[in-house]
Amino acid sequence: MEELLQKVKNNLILSHDEDDGLLRGYIAAALSYAESYQHIPVGSYTQGSMPSTTEQAVVMLASHFYESRDGSTGGFFSDNVQASGQVWDTVNLLLRLDREWRV
């Protein structure tokens, strides 16, 4: 979790520690989303390794949650009404690369 926390903070260009608890919650939510989307057991990524594409998706999604915590559409790119959708599309494309395809 701490390595992911640092990667999310780097992605956000965030140098203070005041929001670390909040970021950990967003990372946990992003990990849960990734595991659910990829059809893998809960806790797989907290107990084992994570592919780099999935890690990038988790970093992006946790960053998006942080930037959009006030209910805005896209955080840093809030002037673009499609920014939020673009984030989700990119995250899902990255997660699809490591998805367990089964019925």
Buried (B, 14 or more C-beta within 10 A) or exposed (E): EEEBBEBBBEBBEBEEEEBBEEBBBBBBBBBBBBBEBBEBEEEBBBEEEBBEBBBBBBBBBBBBBBBBEEEEBBBBBBEEEEBBEEBBEBBBEBBEEBBEEEE
